[in-house]
Amino acid sequence: MNYYLSLVFIVCFLLACENSKHTQREYTKTINVFSDLIEYQYLYESTNVENGKIVETFEIKYLSDQLMITAYISKPKGDSKLPALIYCRGGNRDFGTIDRNSIEKQRDLAGEDFVVLASQLRGNVFSQGRDEMGGADLNDILKLIKIAKTLDFVLPDQIGIHGVSRGGRNAYQISRISDEVKSVSVIGTSVDIRDSHSYRPAKYTNVNLPIIGDTIEYRHEYDYRSPIKWVEELNEPLLILHGTDDSRSKVDLVKRIIPLLENHNKQFEYHFIEGGTHALGSHRTLRDSLLVEWHKRFLIN
């Protein structure tokens, strides 16, 4: 079943690319390379119509805790060694899995001279296992960072991490537990996973409760997924982007982390963008320019 779903995804993904800011160059090239339990499958390459750069995209399979995980790599065509960005997806389980639109966002970033790696994470139609939404699935991201450091087109000491919504919480968590990244950015990310329970009760009932457990018995698990509880442990320069009209993560609740970051003398920058919605798709140009400038500041010497 997973095979056929993946095949449908790839076909739809390729056919839809002609409507994106990338124009299609090649459909037919397919290669498979095996190295350290990683499978690469070439998907396609296309030209970014804004800057003329050719970006190529691969699907990869890798093992994390003995689970087969699907991920994607997008990079400018050529042999140059470039800094890498780990792109952390939003959503949970099958909701929010990486689709064509998400890969196009990754390709836009790759067109700015980054190698972008993004994992579907465990627990969905593309990967084995169970989604823990900030539990053992962090190992999938840590393993992707390890993979990035072995690629001959990546500068192994120049790796940043970027996350949207749930992916932003994952990025916070990686900053806390790993010293393998040099810059962090988050979009539309709550600072306490419990914040939405007051205005999105269905999220607690349908997502947090079955995945994490109740907030009383499993309070420590909620704390583990809430960066406001461990601000002092954030280790890398942090960029926070958030829309004032974000209905999924209220900006006023996110603002609580700012004085704590200041009190702990953290290196950070924030932009609360007027009228911006959850993933700042309404302000794409501003969003992308801020992301690119931030990560280039710390990843390009």
C-alpha positions as CSV (number, residue, x, y, z in Angstrom):
1,M,0.0,0.0,0.0
2,N,2.8,2.4,0.9
3,Y,4.5,1.7,-2.4
4,Y,1.4,2.7,-4.4
5,L,0.8,5.8,-2.3
6,S,4.4,6.9,-2.8
7,L,4.1,6.3,-6.6
8,V,0.9,8.4,-6.8
9,F,2.6,11.1,-4.8
10,I,5.6,11.2,-7.1
11,V,3.5,11.3,-10.3
12,C,1.2,14.0,-9.0
13,F,4.2,15.9,-7.7
14,L,6.0,15.9,-11.1
15,L,2.9,16.8,-13.1
16,A,2.1,19.7,-10.8
17,C,5.5,21.3,-11.0
18,E,4.8,23.2,-14.2
19,N,2.5,25.4,-12.1
20,S,5.2,26.4,-9.7
21,K,8.0,29.0,-9.9
22,H,10.3,26.2,-11.2
23,T,10.0,25.2,-14.8
24,Q,10.5,21.5,-15.6
25,R,13.8,20.5,-17.2
26,E,13.9,16.7,-16.9
27,Y,11.6,13.9,-15.9
28,T,13.3,10.7,-16.9
29,K,16.6,10.5,-15.1
30,T,16.5,7.9,-12.3
31,I,19.5,6.7,-10.3
32,N,19.9,4.5,-7.2
33,V,22.9,4.7,-5.0
34,F,23.3,2.7,-1.7
35,S,25.6,4.0,0.9
36,D,25.3,3.5,4.7
37,L,21.7,2.2,4.3
38,I,20.6,5.2,2.3
39,E,18.8,4.9,-0.9
40,Y,18.8,7.9,-3.3
41,Q,16.2,8.1,-6.1
42,Y,16.4,11.1,-8.4
43,L,13.1,12.8,-8.8
44,Y,13.6,15.7,-11.2
45,E,15.5,18.9,-11.8
46,S,14.0,22.3,-12.8
47,T,15.1,25.9,-13.2
48,N,14.1,28.5,-10.8
49,V,12.5,31.2,-12.9
50,E,13.6,34.0,-10.5
51,N,17.3,33.4,-10.5
52,G,17.9,30.9,-13.3
53,K,19.5,28.3,-11.0
54,I,18.8,24.6,-11.7
55,V,17.7,22.8,-8.5
56,E,17.6,19.0,-8.4
57,T,15.6,16.9,-5.9
58,F,16.1,13.4,-4.6
59,E,13.9,11.1,-2.5
60,I,15.9,9.1,0.0
61,K,15.2,6.2,2.4
62,Y,17.1,5.8,5.6
63,L,17.0,3.8,8.8
64,S,16.2,5.4,12.1
65,D,15.8,3.1,15.1
66,Q,15.5,0.3,12.5
67,L,12.5,2.1,10.9
68,M,12.6,2.9,7.2
69,I,12.0,6.7,6.9
70,T,11.4,8.7,3.7
71,A,13.0,12.0,3.2
72,Y,14.0,14.5,0.4
73,I,17.1,16.4,-0.6
74,S,17.0,19.5,-2.8
75,K,20.2,21.2,-3.9
76,P,21.6,23.4,-6.7
77,K,22.9,21.3,-9.5
78,G,26.7,21.0,-9.5
79,D,29.5,19.8,-7.3
80,S,29.8,22.8,-5.0
81,K,30.0,22.1,-1.3
82,L,27.2,24.1,0.4
83,P,25.7,24.7,3.8
84,A,22.7,22.5,4.7
85,L,19.3,23.3,6.1
86,I,17.2,20.7,7.9
87,Y,13.6,21.4,7.1
88,C,11.2,20.2,9.8
89,R,7.6,19.5,8.6
90,G,4.5,20.5,10.4
91,G,1.4,18.4,11.3
92,N,1.3,15.0,12.8
93,R,0.9,11.4,11.4
94,D,-0.5,11.7,7.9
95,F,-1.7,15.3,8.3
96,G,1.0,17.7,7.1
97,T,3.2,15.1,5.4
98,I,5.6,16.6,2.8
99,D,3.8,17.2,-0.5
100,R,4.6,19.0,-3.7
101,N,4.0,22.4,-2.2
102,S,6.2,21.7,0.7
103,I,9.0,20.4,-1.6
104,E,8.7,23.6,-3.7
105,K,9.3,25.7,-0.6
106,Q,12.4,23.6,0.1
107,R,13.5,24.0,-3.5
108,D,13.1,27.8,-3.2
109,L,15.5,27.7,-0.2
110,A,17.9,25.4,-2.1
111,G,17.9,27.9,-4.9
112,E,19.6,30.3,-2.4
113,D,22.6,28.0,-2.3
114,F,21.6,25.6,0.5
115,V,21.3,21.8,0.5
116,V,17.8,21.3,2.0
117,L,17.0,18.0,3.7
118,A,13.5,17.2,5.0
119,S,12.1,14.1,6.6
120,Q,8.6,12.7,6.5
121,L,9.4,11.5,10.1
122,R,8.0,8.2,11.4
123,G,4.4,7.2,11.6
124,N,2.7,8.0,8.3
125,V,2.0,6.5,4.9
126,F,5.6,7.3,3.8
127,S,7.5,6.0,6.8
128,Q,7.3,3.2,9.3
129,G,6.7,3.5,13.1
130,R,4.5,5.6,15.3
131,D,4.6,9.4,15.4
132,E,5.3,10.8,18.9
133,M,5.3,14.4,17.8
134,G,8.5,15.4,19.5
135,G,9.4,12.1,21.2
136,A,11.5,9.3,19.6
137,D,10.8,10.9,16.2
138,L,13.5,13.4,17.1
139,N,15.9,10.5,16.3
140,D,14.7,10.8,12.6
141,I,15.9,14.4,12.5
142,L,19.2,13.6,14.3
143,K,19.8,10.8,11.8
144,L,19.1,13.2,8.9
145,I,21.7,15.6,10.3
146,K,24.2,12.8,10.5
147,I,23.4,11.9,6.9
148,A,23.9,15.5,5.8
149,K,27.3,15.6,7.3
150,T,28.4,12.6,5.2
151,L,27.2,14.0,1.8
152,D,30.1,15.2,-0.4
153,F,28.1,18.3,-1.4
154,V,27.5,19.5,2.1
155,L,29.8,21.6,4.3
156,P,29.5,19.3,7.4
157,D,30.1,22.0,10.0
158,Q,27.6,24.4,8.4
159,I,24.2,23.0,9.2
160,G,21.1,24.9,10.2
161,I,17.6,23.8,11.1
162,H,14.2,25.4,10.2
163,G,10.8,24.3,11.3
164,V,7.1,25.2,10.7
165,S,4.5,24.7,13.4
166,R,5.1,21.3,15.0
167,G,8.4,21.3,13.0
168,G,9.4,24.5,14.8
169,R,9.0,22.7,18.2
170,N,11.2,19.9,16.8
171,A,13.7,22.5,15.8
172,Y,13.7,24.0,19.3
173,Q,14.1,20.5,20.7
174,I,17.1,19.7,18.4
175,S,18.7,23.0,19.5
176,R,18.4,21.8,23.1
177,I,19.7,18.3,22.7
178,S,22.3,18.6,19.9
179,D,25.3,20.7,19.1
180,E,25.3,19.7,15.5
181,V,23.5,22.7,14.1
182,K,24.6,26.4,14.0
183,S,21.4,28.3,13.4
184,V,17.7,27.8,14.1
185,S,14.5,29.4,12.7
186,V,10.9,28.7,13.5
187,I,7.6,29.8,11.9
188,G,4.1,29.6,13.5
189,T,5.4,27.7,16.5
190,S,3.8,27.6,19.9
191,V,6.1,27.9,22.9
192,D,4.0,25.6,25.1
193,I,2.2,22.7,23.4
194,R,-0.7,23.1,25.8
195,D,-1.4,26.7,24.8
196,S,-3.9,25.7,22.0
197,H,-6.0,23.6,24.4
198,S,-8.0,26.7,25.4
199,Y,-9.0,27.8,21.9
200,R,-8.6,24.5,19.9
201,P,-10.0,21.8,22.2
202,A,-10.4,19.4,19.4
203,K,-6.6,19.4,18.9
204,Y,-6.1,18.1,22.4
205,T,-8.8,15.5,22.0
206,N,-7.8,14.3,18.6
207,V,-4.0,14.8,18.5
208,N,-2.3,15.5,21.8
209,L,-4.2,13.1,24.0
210,P,-3.8,10.0,21.7
211,I,-0.2,10.8,20.8
212,I,1.2,12.1,24.1
213,G,-1.3,11.3,26.8
214,D,-3.2,13.4,29.2
215,T,-1.7,16.6,30.6
216,I,-1.7,15.4,34.2
217,E,-0.1,12.0,34.1
218,Y,2.2,12.9,31.2
219,R,3.0,16.5,32.3
220,H,6.7,15.9,31.8
221,E,6.1,14.9,28.2
222,Y,4.3,18.1,27.6
223,D,7.1,20.0,29.2
224,Y,9.6,18.2,27.0
225,R,7.8,19.5,24.0
226,S,7.4,23.1,25.3
227,P,10.5,25.4,24.8
228,I,9.3,28.0,27.2
229,K,10.1,25.4,29.9
230,W,13.8,25.2,29.0
231,V,14.8,28.5,27.4
232,E,18.1,28.5,29.1
233,E,19.1,25.3,27.2
234,L,18.6,26.7,23.7
235,N,22.1,26.7,22.3
236,E,22.0,28.3,18.8
237,P,21.1,31.7,17.3
238,L,17.3,31.7,17.0
239,L,15.0,33.4,14.5
240,I,11.3,33.5,15.4
241,L,8.7,34.4,12.7
242,H,5.1,34.6,13.5
243,G,1.9,36.1,12.0
244,T,-0.4,38.3,14.1
245,D,-3.4,36.5,12.5
246,D,-2.2,33.0,13.2
247,S,-5.3,31.2,14.4
248,R,-3.5,27.9,15.2
249,S,-0.9,29.5,17.4
250,K,-1.9,32.7,19.1
251,V,0.9,35.3,18.8
252,D,0.2,36.8,22.2
253,L,1.1,33.4,23.8
254,V,4.2,33.1,21.7
255,K,5.4,36.5,22.8
256,R,5.9,35.2,26.4
257,I,9.2,33.6,25.4
258,I,10.8,36.9,24.3
259,P,11.6,38.3,27.8
260,L,12.9,34.8,28.9
261,L,15.3,34.7,25.9
262,E,16.4,38.2,26.8
263,N,16.9,37.3,30.5
264,H,19.1,34.4,29.5
265,N,21.1,36.5,27.1
266,K,20.3,34.3,24.1
267,Q,21.2,35.4,20.6
268,F,17.8,35.7,18.8
269,E,15.7,37.9,16.5
270,Y,11.9,38.0,16.1
271,H,9.4,39.3,13.7
272,F,5.7,39.4,14.5
273,I,4.3,40.0,11.0
274,E,1.1,42.1,10.8
275,G,-1.6,40.1,9.1
276,G,0.5,37.0,8.7
277,T,-1.3,33.6,9.0
278,H,0.0,30.3,10.3
279,A,2.8,29.4,7.9
280,L,3.2,33.0,6.6
281,G,2.2,32.0,3.2
282,S,0.5,35.3,2.9
283,H,3.9,37.0,3.3
284,R,6.1,34.5,1.4
285,T,8.6,37.0,0.0
286,L,9.3,38.6,3.4
287,R,9.3,35.2,5.1
288,D,11.8,33.7,2.7
289,S,14.1,36.8,2.7
290,L,14.3,36.8,6.5
291,L,15.0,33.0,6.6
292,V,17.7,33.2,4.0
293,E,19.4,36.2,5.5
294,W,19.4,34.6,9.0
295,H,20.9,31.3,8.0
296,K,23.4,32.8,5.6
297,R,24.6,35.0,8.5
298,F,25.6,32.0,10.6
299,L,26.3,29.3,8.0
300,I,28.4,31.2,5.4
301,N,31.8,32.3,6.8
